[in-house]
Amino acid sequence: MTFVIGSAQTEIAVRDYQERHGWADGDETREALAPQMRYLVGTGRYPVFEQYALGATRKDDRAWEFAFGLDCVLDGIGQRLGI
């Protein structure tokens, strides 16, 4: 339940953030935040995020993100329970 609530809250927060800044979609949001992200990635502190960001192809597919995240949570629970 926590995953579902967190996902919904995140989606609402992102949409609200985009609306407050006048960004219509993920492309505009990424373009606006690119300088800050380049700086953060350039510090070398986030190599896994950098690898993801450079290779991700489904950055705006909310349904896929939710399904993938839920699969990860359920797989983790299954692993923990030895299922």
C-alpha positions as CSV (number, residue, x, y, z in Angstrom):
1,M,0.0,0.0,0.0
2,T,2.9,2.4,0.8
3,F,4.3,1.9,-2.7
4,V,0.9,2.8,-4.3
5,I,0.4,5.9,-2.1
6,G,4.0,7.0,-2.7
7,S,3.7,6.6,-6.4
8,A,0.4,8.6,-6.5
9,Q,1.9,11.4,-4.4
10,T,5.0,11.6,-6.5
11,E,3.0,11.8,-9.7
12,I,0.8,14.6,-8.3
13,A,3.8,16.5,-7.0
14,V,5.7,16.3,-10.3
15,R,2.6,17.5,-12.2
16,D,2.1,20.3,-9.7
17,Y,5.8,21.3,-10.0
18,Q,5.6,21.3,-13.8
19,E,2.4,23.4,-13.8
20,R,4.0,26.0,-11.4
21,H,6.9,26.4,-13.7
22,G,5.0,26.3,-16.9
23,W,6.5,23.1,-18.2
24,A,4.1,21.1,-20.4
25,D,5.8,17.8,-20.3
26,G,8.9,15.7,-19.3
27,D,11.0,17.1,-22.2
28,E,10.5,20.7,-21.1
29,T,11.1,19.7,-17.5
30,R,14.4,17.9,-18.3
31,E,15.5,20.8,-20.5
32,A,14.9,23.3,-17.7
33,L,16.6,21.2,-15.1
34,A,19.5,20.1,-17.3
35,P,22.1,22.6,-16.0
36,Q,21.5,21.5,-12.4
37,M,21.5,17.8,-13.3
38,R,24.8,18.2,-15.3
39,Y,26.4,19.8,-12.3
40,L,25.2,17.0,-9.9
41,V,26.2,14.2,-12.3
42,G,29.5,15.9,-12.9
43,T,30.4,15.6,-9.2
44,G,30.9,11.9,-9.8
45,R,28.7,11.1,-6.7
46,Y,25.9,9.5,-8.7
47,P,27.3,7.0,-11.2
48,V,24.3,4.7,-11.1
49,F,21.9,7.6,-11.8
50,E,24.1,8.9,-14.6
51,Q,24.1,5.4,-16.2
52,Y,20.3,5.3,-15.9
53,A,19.7,8.8,-17.2
54,L,21.9,8.3,-20.3
55,G,20.3,5.0,-21.2
56,A,16.6,5.3,-20.1
57,T,14.1,5.1,-22.9
58,R,10.8,5.2,-20.9
59,K,11.3,8.4,-18.9
60,D,7.7,9.6,-19.2
61,D,5.9,6.2,-19.3
62,R,4.2,6.5,-15.9
63,A,2.3,3.2,-16.2
64,W,5.5,1.3,-17.0
65,E,7.3,3.0,-14.1
66,F,4.6,2.0,-11.7
67,A,4.4,-1.6,-13.0
68,F,8.2,-1.9,-12.9
69,G,8.5,-0.5,-9.4
70,L,5.7,-2.7,-8.1
71,D,7.4,-5.7,-9.6
72,C,10.6,-4.8,-7.9
73,V,8.8,-4.4,-4.5
74,L,7.0,-7.7,-4.9
75,D,10.1,-9.6,-6.1
76,G,11.9,-8.2,-3.1
77,I,9.2,-9.4,-0.7
78,G,9.2,-12.8,-2.5
79,Q,13.0,-13.1,-2.2
80,R,12.8,-12.2,1.5
81,L,10.2,-14.8,2.1
82,G,12.0,-17.4,0.1
83,I,9.3,-17.7,-2.5
